[in-house]
């Protein structure tokens, strides 16, 4: 079980959105590299980064900020947002990313995801963002008719290292993880699932350590960390204790 602190990038700054709305962005740190260092100093082992502008543009927009983050932290970094081609993937992995997250392209071109997994084993994750049980694409701006589990099953056996599952209806509003849909997905596929969207308090952290959540690889926390609703040391101590059994 891993707790991934999130850095969402908009216009070069570290922000959090509400319900995926770019017009509802709160700036938490104008220096994303400093935020990455702070998370490492707090004891986190990974970093989850999203290029929000890139997710809408279909190409990297906050590249300079991501490069600064990669220089600032020794922790492995996973990045999503605007990564749509094999060239994009290869470029970012060569610059020091541990893992790329493919979202829109996983819906539009599943064969590309499968090819990426073959070329870059263990370094490709799929981001599934859902609204009302259906997959959303293009930075959450567009809904599809594709079901979450239907999409996830397309990648069984392909070598996808993880599925990052975000419930858009809960993202950034601190209402708690959607445990029913998250665990339903985790139990439907063999690919490790990372929960995202809604993590609100230490109660969610404790819930992560319960036996039925053991299938999850981890969870992503954004606003709850920035707002001080989750104490990093207490959360990490709980998760590490659960790991030891």
Backbone as CSV, one residue per row, in Angstrom:
resi,resn,N_x,N_y,N_z,CA_x,CA_y,CA_z,C_x,C_y,C_z
1,UNK,0.850,-1.195,0.000,0.000,0.000,0.000,0.885,1.245,0.000
2,UNK,0.618,2.139,-0.940,1.400,3.363,-1.080,0.454,4.561,-1.040
3,UNK,0.839,5.600,-0.299,0.100,6.854,-0.323,0.851,7.819,-1.233
4,UNK,0.207,8.196,-2.327,0.824,9.064,-3.334,0.363,10.502,-3.108
5,UNK,1.249,11.419,-2.718,0.848,12.823,-2.687,0.756,13.344,-4.119
6,UNK,-0.200,14.241,-4.344,-0.458,14.716,-5.704,0.019,16.147,-5.895
7,UNK,0.638,16.370,-7.047,0.925,17.720,-7.512,0.228,17.878,-8.855
8,UNK,-0.813,18.698,-8.884,-1.520,19.003,-10.121,-1.025,20.346,-10.628
9,UNK,-0.609,20.380,-11.885,0.027,21.568,-12.447,-0.924,22.327,-13.365
10,UNK,-1.096,23.601,-13.064,-1.860,24.507,-13.933,-1.076,25.799,-14.047
11,UNK,-0.724,26.149,-15.274,0.028,27.382,-15.526,1.304,27.441,-14.688
12,UNK,1.966,26.284,-14.541,3.247,26.220,-13.847,3.167,26.192,-12.340
13,UNK,1.961,26.193,-11.787,1.784,26.220,-10.339,1.113,24.943,-9.838
14,UNK,1.303,24.676,-8.560,0.700,23.519,-7.904,-0.691,23.918,-7.418
15,UNK,-1.722,23.277,-7.976,-3.100,23.657,-7.671,-3.926,22.421,-7.316
16,UNK,-5.124,22.653,-6.826,-6.146,21.608,-6.720,-7.420,22.148,-7.344
17,UNK,-8.083,21.292,-8.097,-9.370,21.645,-8.693,-10.504,21.087,-7.841
18,UNK,-11.700,21.589,-8.082,-12.910,20.978,-7.523,-13.684,20.354,-8.672
19,UNK,-13.952,19.048,-8.549,-14.742,18.316,-9.534,-14.169,18.441,-10.944
20,UNK,-12.842,18.593,-11.032,-12.187,18.647,-12.329,-12.409,19.934,-13.099
21,UNK,-12.889,20.980,-12.446,-13.217,22.240,-13.105,-12.009,23.175,-13.063
22,UNK,-11.457,23.477,-14.254,-10.267,24.337,-14.322,-10.550,25.752,-13.806
23,UNK,-11.811,26.150,-13.790,-12.158,27.476,-13.273,-12.275,27.492,-11.752
24,UNK,-12.170,26.314,-11.142,-12.210,26.225,-9.672,-10.871,25.693,-9.163
25,UNK,-9.814,26.421,-9.485,-8.464,26.015,-9.089,-7.992,26.843,-7.902
26,UNK,-7.491,26.152,-6.885,-6.872,26.808,-5.736,-5.370,26.599,-5.829
27,UNK,-4.600,27.687,-5.825,-3.139,27.572,-5.873,-2.630,27.267,-4.468
28,UNK,-1.896,26.162,-4.343,-1.343,25.781,-3.039,0.152,26.066,-2.943
29,UNK,0.825,26.072,-4.079,2.250,26.392,-4.062,2.640,26.850,-5.460
30,UNK,3.174,28.071,-5.590,3.597,28.529,-6.912,4.879,27.849,-7.388
31,UNK,5.526,27.088,-6.504,6.794,26.420,-6.818,6.624,24.906,-6.672
32,UNK,6.236,24.208,-7.743,6.000,22.762,-7.646,7.230,21.968,-7.215
33,UNK,8.422,22.417,-7.599,9.637,21.700,-7.203,9.819,21.750,-5.691
34,UNK,9.535,22.898,-5.096,9.621,23.015,-3.633,8.595,22.105,-2.967
35,UNK,7.426,21.992,-3.572,6.401,21.105,-3.022,6.847,19.649,-3.105
36,UNK,7.486,19.281,-4.201,7.999,17.914,-4.349,9.038,17.605,-3.278
37,UNK,9.924,18.568,-3.017,10.931,18.378,-1.960,10.260,18.222,-0.603
38,UNK,9.243,19.031,-0.360,8.543,18.970,0.929,7.905,17.603,1.135
39,UNK,7.289,17.064,0.102,6.674,15.736,0.228,7.727,14.666,0.516
40,UNK,8.876,14.779,-0.125,9.950,13.810,0.137,10.428,13.922,1.587
41,UNK,10.589,15.149,2.062,11.044,15.361,3.440,10.024,14.844,4.457
42,UNK,8.750,14.838,4.087,7.709,14.327,4.985,7.688,12.800,5.034
43,UNK,8.439,12.164,4.136,8.544,10.711,4.181,7.802,9.961,3.095
44,UNK,7.156,10.682,2.178,6.461,10.001,1.083,7.467,9.335,0.154
45,UNK,7.039,8.236,-0.466,7.952,7.407,-1.263,7.748,7.556,-2.763
46,UNK,6.639,8.142,-3.162,6.294,8.332,-4.569,5.701,9.725,-4.727
47,UNK,5.553,10.143,-5.993,4.898,11.416,-6.286,4.015,11.243,-7.521
48,UNK,2.782,11.704,-7.409,1.811,11.650,-8.506,1.658,13.061,-9.065
49,UNK,1.967,13.239,-10.348,1.931,14.561,-10.971,0.980,14.529,-12.168
50,UNK,0.170,15.571,-12.292,-0.734,15.696,-13.434,-0.530,17.063,-14.083
51,UNK,-0.332,17.053,-15.395,-0.273,18.275,-16.188,-1.710,18.592,-16.617
52,UNK,-2.389,19.427,-15.842,-3.802,19.711,-16.115,-3.985,20.417,-17.452
53,UNK,-3.154,21.417,-17.727,-3.247,22.083,-19.023,-3.011,21.094,-20.158
54,UNK,-2.055,20.194,-19.935,-1.735,19.195,-20.952,-2.882,18.250,-21.229
55,UNK,-3.644,17.917,-20.182,-4.778,17.007,-20.359,-5.803,17.595,-21.316
56,UNK,-5.976,18.911,-21.277,-6.921,19.564,-22.181,-6.303,19.796,-23.559
57,UNK,-5.002,20.094,-23.586,-4.343,20.431,-24.850,-3.959,19.204,-25.672
58,UNK,-3.838,18.051,-25.011,-3.421,16.849,-25.722,-1.930,16.775,-25.960
59,UNK,-1.183,17.611,-25.257,0.279,17.599,-25.336,0.820,18.224,-24.056
60,UNK,2.101,18.001,-23.795,2.698,18.552,-22.579,2.674,20.075,-22.611
61,UNK,2.208,20.680,-21.528,2.192,22.136,-21.405,3.106,22.583,-20.260
62,UNK,3.086,21.838,-19.153,3.870,22.213,-17.970,5.183,21.436,-17.888
63,UNK,5.830,21.259,-19.031,7.063,20.468,-19.075,8.173,21.016,-18.202
64,UNK,8.319,22.343,-18.167,9.391,22.939,-17.361,9.173,22.649,-15.879
65,UNK,7.924,22.714,-15.438,7.625,22.426,-14.028,7.890,20.959,-13.708
66,UNK,7.542,20.059,-14.635,7.799,18.632,-14.399,9.297,18.371,-14.335
67,UNK,10.055,18.973,-15.249,11.512,18.805,-15.213,12.087,19.304,-13.887
68,UNK,11.575,20.420,-13.401,12.053,20.961,-12.118,11.732,20.002,-10.975
69,UNK,10.559,19.384,-11.021,10.181,18.393,-10.006,11.134,17.211,-10.045
70,UNK,11.429,16.724,-11.242,12.321,15.565,-11.383,13.719,15.862,-10.835
71,UNK,14.159,17.099,-10.972,15.472,17.486,-10.437,15.428,17.656,-8.916
72,UNK,14.243,18.001,-8.394,14.134,18.369,-6.977,13.974,17.172,-6.051
73,UNK,13.474,16.049,-6.553,13.175,14.913,-5.679,13.876,13.652,-6.154
74,UNK,14.222,12.815,-5.182,14.776,11.493,-5.514,13.677,10.447,-5.593
75,UNK,12.479,10.817,-5.205,11.371,9.868,-5.238,10.956,9.557,-6.672
76,UNK,10.484,8.343,-6.927,9.932,8.047,-8.246,8.699,8.898,-8.499
77,UNK,8.546,9.317,-9.755,7.448,10.206,-10.143,6.640,9.554,-11.259
78,UNK,5.311,9.594,-11.115,4.436,9.194,-12.217,3.712,10.432,-12.719
79,UNK,3.536,10.512,-14.052,2.969,11.713,-14.678,1.849,11.345,-15.628
80,UNK,0.751,12.083,-15.532,-0.336,11.980,-16.489,-0.728,13.355,-16.991
81,UNK,-1.457,13.369,-18.103,-1.938,14.633,-18.655,-1.260,14.986,-19.956
82,UNK,-1.939,14.739,-21.080,-1.416,15.147,-22.382,-0.423,14.199,-23.011
83,UNK,-0.236,13.025,-22.436,0.705,12.049,-23.004,-0.104,11.146,-23.937
84,UNK,0.095,11.315,-25.243,-0.805,10.671,-26.204,-0.090,9.826,-27.256
85,UNK,1.237,9.865,-27.319,1.953,9.130,-28.366,3.116,8.349,-27.763
86,UNK,3.617,7.372,-28.531,4.797,6.622,-28.084,5.996,7.548,-27.932
87,UNK,6.071,8.574,-28.792,7.180,9.529,-28.702,7.109,10.315,-27.397
88,UNK,5.894,10.750,-27.031,5.706,11.434,-25.738,6.185,10.546,-24.590
89,UNK,5.765,9.289,-24.640,6.103,8.354,-23.564,7.608,8.185,-23.462
90,UNK,8.243,7.902,-24.599,9.692,7.663,-24.595,10.442,8.895,-24.113
91,UNK,9.985,10.068,-24.554,10.623,11.321,-24.159,10.584,11.494,-22.644
92,UNK,9.410,11.289,-22.038,9.308,11.504,-20.601,10.053,10.443,-19.796
93,UNK,9.995,9.221,-20.224,10.724,8.185,-19.484,12.226,8.432,-19.550
94,UNK,12.697,8.945,-20.680,14.135,9.224,-20.816,14.557,10.417,-19.967
95,UNK,13.601,11.260,-19.589,13.905,12.445,-18.776,13.835,12.158,-17.281
96,UNK,13.507,10.923,-16.922,13.590,10.569,-15.508,12.300,10.139,-14.853
97,UNK,11.190,10.155,-15.587,9.944,9.652,-15.001,10.052,8.164,-14.743
98,UNK,9.451,7.724,-13.660,9.379,6.290,-13.377,8.238,5.642,-14.147
99,UNK,7.131,6.399,-14.309,5.942,5.811,-14.919,5.108,6.908,-15.574
100,UNK,4.553,6.597,-16.742,3.603,7.501,-17.385,2.190,6.967,-17.157
101,UNK,1.233,7.885,-17.146,-0.178,7.522,-16.988,-0.905,7.921,-18.268
102,UNK,-1.516,6.946,-18.915,-2.227,7.181,-20.167,-3.725,7.148,-19.896
103,UNK,-4.410,8.241,-20.238,-5.835,8.346,-19.965,-6.666,8.371,-21.229
104,UNK,-6.758,9.549,-21.850,-7.576,9.696,-23.059,-7.175,8.706,-24.142
105,UNK,-5.870,8.520,-24.333,-5.414,7.616,-25.398,-5.794,6.169,-25.102
106,UNK,-5.981,5.829,-23.832,-6.402,4.466,-23.491,-7.805,4.182,-24.015
107,UNK,-8.626,5.228,-24.108,-9.972,5.093,-24.675,-9.918,5.160,-26.196
108,UNK,-9.177,6.129,-26.712,-9.139,6.375,-28.156,-8.344,5.319,-28.922
109,UNK,-7.264,4.825,-28.304,-6.350,3.925,-29.020,-5.753,2.894,-28.061
110,UNK,-6.555,1.919,-27.637,-6.046,0.917,-26.691,-4.819,0.170,-27.208
111,UNK,-4.717,0.016,-28.527,-3.566,-0.698,-29.098,-2.266,0.036,-28.805
112,UNK,-2.318,1.365,-28.748,-1.114,2.136,-28.427,-0.665,1.847,-26.999
113,UNK,-1.618,1.727,-26.095,-1.278,1.412,-24.702,-0.600,0.047,-24.624
114,UNK,-1.152,-0.911,-25.330,-0.588,-2.267,-25.322,0.823,-2.261,-25.906
115,UNK,1.025,-1.493,-26.978,2.358,-1.378,-27.576,3.318,-0.682,-26.607
116,UNK,2.846,0.349,-25.918,3.693,1.054,-24.949,4.120,0.122,-23.826
117,UNK,3.207,-0.721,-23.360,3.544,-1.683,-22.303,4.612,-2.663,-22.781
118,UNK,4.541,-3.017,-24.052,5.541,-3.940,-24.610,6.914,-3.270,-24.702
119,UNK,6.916,-2.008,-25.123,8.179,-1.292,-25.304,8.796,-0.831,-23.986
120,UNK,7.933,-0.505,-23.025,8.406,0.064,-21.757,7.810,-0.726,-20.593
121,UNK,8.224,-1.968,-20.423,7.589,-2.838,-19.422,7.681,-2.275,-18.003
122,UNK,6.537,-2.312,-17.313,6.484,-1.861,-15.929,6.421,-0.368,-15.739
123,UNK,6.363,0.385,-16.843,6.453,1.842,-16.722,5.246,2.572,-17.315
124,UNK,4.188,1.809,-17.572,2.979,2.397,-18.159,1.773,2.073,-17.282
125,UNK,1.100,3.115,-16.812,-0.152,2.966,-16.065,-1.287,3.536,-16.906
126,UNK,-2.495,3.119,-16.595,-3.682,3.647,-17.268,-4.497,4.445,-16.259
127,UNK,-4.875,5.651,-16.646,-5.745,6.470,-15.812,-7.178,6.348,-16.291
128,UNK,-8.052,5.884,-15.420,-9.474,5.789,-15.751,-10.227,6.782,-14.874
129,UNK,-10.758,7.803,-15.523,-11.491,8.862,-14.829,-12.973,8.663,-15.113
130,UNK,-13.774,8.535,-14.064,-15.175,8.168,-14.252,-16.126,9.194,-13.670
131,UNK,-17.207,9.394,-14.381,-18.296,10.258,-13.911,-19.592,9.481,-14.116
132,UNK,-20.285,9.204,-13.030,-21.506,8.421,-13.133,-21.273,7.028,-13.681
133,UNK,-20.104,6.477,-13.395,-19.795,5.116,-13.828,-19.289,4.997,-15.247
134,UNK,-19.256,6.116,-15.992,-18.762,6.111,-17.369,-17.417,6.833,-17.442
135,UNK,-16.598,6.402,-18.390,-15.252,6.953,-18.527,-15.312,8.339,-19.169
136,UNK,-14.563,9.291,-18.592,-14.452,10.641,-19.144,-13.065,10.827,-19.747
137,UNK,-12.984,11.657,-20.779,-11.719,11.872,-21.487,-11.506,13.365,-21.720
138,UNK,-10.360,13.672,-22.355,-10.015,15.056,-22.708,-10.045,15.963,-21.481
139,UNK,-9.282,15.549,-20.455,-9.243,16.366,-19.243,-10.576,16.412,-18.522
140,UNK,-11.329,15.320,-18.620,-12.637,15.168,-17.959,-13.729,15.998,-18.626
141,UNK,-13.395,16.673,-19.729,-14.365,17.573,-20.345,-15.388,16.832,-21.197
142,UNK,-15.101,15.590,-21.542,-15.957,14.855,-22.478,-16.276,13.476,-21.910
143,UNK,-17.547,13.130,-21.926,-17.967,11.816,-21.430,-17.993,10.812,-22.574
144,UNK,-17.739,9.545,-22.241,-17.868,8.471,-23.222,-18.990,7.544,-22.765
145,UNK,-19.290,6.563,-23.577,-20.299,5.566,-23.200,-19.641,4.312,-22.632
146,UNK,-18.346,4.378,-22.438,-17.572,3.211,-22.013,-17.637,3.044,-20.499
147,UNK,-17.900,1.840,-20.049,-17.904,1.560,-18.626,-16.494,1.380,-18.090
148,UNK,-16.319,1.649,-16.810,-15.000,1.584,-16.181,-14.401,0.183,-16.283
149,UNK,-15.141,-0.819,-15.862,-14.610,-2.188,-15.871,-14.416,-2.682,-17.296
150,UNK,-15.310,-2.281,-18.190,-15.180,-2.641,-19.607,-13.839,-2.155,-20.161
151,UNK,-13.479,-0.912,-19.852,-12.199,-0.374,-20.318,-11.034,-1.083,-19.646
152,UNK,-11.110,-1.259,-18.346,-10.003,-1.884,-17.610,-9.691,-3.274,-18.148
153,UNK,-10.728,-4.018,-18.484,-10.515,-5.399,-18.933,-9.828,-5.480,-20.292
154,UNK,-9.853,-4.386,-21.047,-9.144,-4.373,-22.333,-7.638,-4.527,-22.146
155,UNK,-7.154,-4.212,-20.940,-5.709,-4.198,-20.709,-5.224,-5.359,-19.846
156,UNK,-6.122,-6.279,-19.528,-5.706,-7.466,-18.781,-4.649,-8.232,-19.579
157,UNK,-3.552,-8.556,-18.919,-2.503,-9.333,-19.567,-1.583,-8.533,-20.469
158,UNK,-1.819,-7.216,-20.577,-1.004,-6.394,-21.476,0.273,-5.895,-20.818
159,UNK,0.329,-5.975,-19.482,1.502,-5.471,-18.780,1.323,-4.091,-18.191
160,UNK,0.080,-3.606,-18.122,-0.188,-2.319,-17.463,0.208,-2.433,-15.995
161,UNK,1.033,-1.494,-15.524,1.577,-1.617,-14.168,0.565,-1.239,-13.095
162,UNK,-0.394,-0.375,-13.436,-1.423,0.032,-12.468,-2.545,0.745,-13.197
163,UNK,-3.713,0.751,-12.577,-4.829,1.585,-13.014,-5.062,2.634,-11.942
164,UNK,-4.998,3.910,-12.344,-5.332,4.991,-11.423,-6.797,5.334,-11.675
165,UNK,-7.632,5.026,-10.703,-9.079,5.190,-10.870,-9.547,6.422,-10.104
166,UNK,-10.062,7.394,-10.842,-10.525,8.645,-10.242,-12.033,8.781,-10.391
167,UNK,-12.697,8.998,-9.286,-14.122,9.311,-9.299,-14.245,10.832,-9.366
168,UNK,-14.563,11.341,-10.554,-14.605,12.788,-10.761,-15.642,13.447,-9.854
169,UNK,-16.732,12.735,-9.583,-17.795,13.309,-8.755,-17.334,13.594,-7.329
170,UNK,-16.175,13.042,-6.954,-15.682,13.261,-5.587,-14.365,14.023,-5.547
171,UNK,-13.797,14.290,-6.710,-12.444,14.845,-6.738,-12.409,16.276,-6.204
172,UNK,-11.531,16.476,-5.230,-11.281,17.817,-4.717,-12.343,18.377,-3.798
173,UNK,-13.318,17.541,-3.381,-14.367,18.079,-2.503,-14.418,17.371,-1.149
174,UNK,-13.454,16.484,-0.902,-13.244,15.923,0.436,-14.473,15.187,0.978
175,UNK,-15.088,14.377,0.131,-16.270,13.626,0.579,-15.959,12.162,0.842
176,UNK,-14.701,11.776,0.729,-14.324,10.385,0.946,-14.230,9.615,-0.357
177,UNK,-13.373,8.617,-0.374,-13.210,7.764,-1.549,-14.509,7.001,-1.820
178,UNK,-14.813,6.802,-3.096,-15.955,5.958,-3.469,-15.505,4.501,-3.354
179,UNK,-15.656,3.953,-2.163,-15.123,2.615,-1.900,-15.831,1.545,-2.713
180,UNK,-17.132,1.678,-2.907,-17.871,0.636,-3.626,-17.338,0.462,-5.046
181,UNK,-17.256,1.560,-5.787,-16.822,1.447,-7.182,-15.335,1.123,-7.283
182,UNK,-14.536,1.651,-6.354,-13.093,1.388,-6.389,-12.800,-0.085,-6.130
183,UNK,-13.421,-0.642,-5.110,-13.173,-2.051,-4.792,-13.821,-2.980,-5.816
184,UNK,-14.937,-2.552,-6.400,-15.548,-3.347,-7.474,-14.570,-3.485,-8.640
185,UNK,-13.924,-2.381,-9.005,-12.924,-2.422,-10.072,-11.737,-3.290,-9.672
186,UNK,-11.229,-3.088,-8.459,-10.053,-3.845,-8.006,-10.315,-5.345,-8.012
187,UNK,-11.543,-5.728,-7.721,-11.884,-7.151,-7.688,-12.218,-7.718,-9.059
188,UNK,-12.391,-6.834,-10.050,-12.770,-7.283,-11.393,-11.574,-7.541,-12.296
189,UNK,-10.408,-7.004,-11.931,-9.214,-7.144,-12.771,-8.025,-7.573,-11.916
190,UNK,-7.003,-8.082,-12.582,-5.779,-8.465,-11.868,-4.773,-7.318,-11.813
191,UNK,-4.996,-6.281,-12.599,-4.099,-5.120,-12.607,-4.249,-4.376,-11.277
192,UNK,-3.144,-4.001,-10.627,-3.253,-3.241,-9.377,-3.994,-1.920,-9.589
193,UNK,-4.833,-1.556,-8.635,-5.638,-0.336,-8.730,-5.198,0.662,-7.665
194,UNK,-5.081,1.929,-8.077,-4.774,3.034,-7.170,-6.012,3.923,-7.104
195,UNK,-6.493,4.177,-5.892,-7.706,4.977,-5.700,-7.373,6.464,-5.728
196,UNK,-8.224,7.226,-6.407,-8.025,8.670,-6.482,-9.380,9.364,-6.470
197,UNK,-9.409,10.536,-5.871,-10.639,11.311,-5.864,-11.412,11.168,-4.573
198,UNK,-11.387,12.221,-3.749,-12.243,12.256,-2.573,-11.593,11.931,-1.251
199,UNK,-10.361,11.401,-1.256,-9.720,11.045,0.010,-9.757,12.262,0.930
200,UNK,-10.379,12.085,2.101,-10.773,13.256,2.879,-10.163,13.356,4.265
201,UNK,-9.823,12.231,4.876,-9.464,12.286,6.293,-8.680,11.040,6.682
202,UNK,-8.275,11.003,7.938,-7.588,9.823,8.450,-8.501,8.602,8.436
203,UNK,-9.813,8.813,8.433,-10.731,7.668,8.328,-10.514,6.923,7.016
204,UNK,-10.293,7.677,5.929,-10.007,7.032,4.643,-8.678,6.285,4.692
205,UNK,-7.693,6.860,5.368,-6.398,6.183,5.495,-6.575,4.873,6.257
206,UNK,-7.314,4.936,7.356,-7.558,3.704,8.124,-8.317,2.678,7.288
207,UNK,-9.252,3.153,6.480,-10.020,2.243,5.617,-9.100,1.542,4.618
208,UNK,-8.065,2.240,4.174,-7.100,1.651,3.240,-6.362,0.464,3.838
209,UNK,-6.257,0.439,5.157,-5.486,-0.627,5.811,-6.343,-1.842,6.158
210,UNK,-7.642,-1.784,5.873,-8.511,-2.921,6.174,-8.310,-4.040,5.147
211,UNK,-8.583,-5.289,5.530,-8.261,-6.440,4.674,-8.843,-6.376,3.268
212,UNK,-10.084,-5.881,3.118,-10.680,-5.900,1.782,-10.070,-4.864,0.848
213,UNK,-9.272,-3.937,1.394,-8.582,-2.953,0.559,-7.177,-3.403,0.186
214,UNK,-6.792,-4.595,0.615,-5.429,-5.083,0.371,-5.131,-5.231,-1.117
215,UNK,-6.179,-5.386,-1.931,-5.984,-5.534,-3.377,-5.485,-4.231,-4.007
216,UNK,-5.757,-3.109,-3.352,-5.340,-1.815,-3.894,-3.832,-1.637,-3.760
217,UNK,-3.237,-1.018,-4.777,-1.813,-0.680,-4.677,-1.615,0.538,-3.792
218,UNK,-2.621,1.399,-3.743,-2.488,2.593,-2.925,-3.592,3.584,-3.204
219,UNK,-3.372,4.818,-2.747,-4.339,5.893,-2.947,-3.586,7.201,-3.127
220,UNK,-4.245,8.111,-3.818,-3.672,9.427,-4.092,-4.378,10.458,-3.219
221,UNK,-3.586,11.336,-2.615,-4.159,12.390,-1.777,-3.694,13.752,-2.263
222,UNK,-4.642,14.662,-2.392,-4.322,16.014,-2.806,-4.772,17.027,-1.779
223,UNK,-6.002,17.517,-1.944,-6.502,18.609,-1.108,-6.435,18.296,0.388
224,UNK,-6.710,17.045,0.769,-6.696,16.699,2.198,-5.312,16.887,2.808
225,UNK,-4.271,16.620,2.026,-2.903,16.857,2.504,-2.615,18.348,2.589
226,UNK,-2.977,19.071,1.534,-2.678,20.501,1.496,-3.444,21.271,2.566
227,UNK,-4.653,20.822,2.856,-5.477,21.516,3.854,-5.198,21.062,5.285
228,UNK,-4.297,20.086,5.450,-3.946,19.623,6.787,-4.944,18.669,7.407
229,UNK,-5.850,18.120,6.599,-6.826,17.159,7.123,-6.199,15.787,7.351
230,UNK,-5.074,15.557,6.686,-4.325,14.316,6.879,-2.943,14.675,7.390
231,UNK,-2.552,14.077,8.492,-1.209,14.272,9.033,-0.270,13.296,8.334
232,UNK,0.732,13.791,7.595,1.585,12.886,6.818,2.230,11.787,7.646
233,UNK,2.794,12.148,8.808,3.483,11.136,9.614,2.506,10.072,10.110
234,UNK,1.364,10.508,10.616,0.383,9.552,11.130,-0.111,8.633,10.010
235,UNK,-0.374,9.219,8.849,-0.871,8.428,7.720,0.165,7.411,7.263
236,UNK,1.404,7.855,7.117,2.460,6.952,6.650,2.758,5.871,7.681
237,UNK,2.711,6.223,8.959,2.923,5.214,10.011,1.848,4.132,9.945
238,UNK,0.600,4.539,9.740,-0.502,3.575,9.638,-0.309,2.635,8.451
239,UNK,0.047,3.212,7.326,0.198,2.410,6.109,1.384,1.466,6.224
240,UNK,2.475,1.948,6.787,3.657,1.071,6.931,3.396,-0.048,7.926
241,UNK,2.651,0.247,8.971,2.297,-0.800,9.937,1.427,-1.861,9.273
242,UNK,0.509,-1.411,8.418,-0.365,-2.362,7.718,0.437,-3.233,6.759
243,UNK,1.453,-2.644,6.127,2.310,-3.402,5.208,3.002,-4.558,5.925
244,UNK,3.425,-4.271,7.150,4.152,-5.297,7.910,3.228,-6.394,8.407
245,UNK,1.921,-6.119,8.358,0.939,-7.122,8.758,0.761,-7.197,10.247
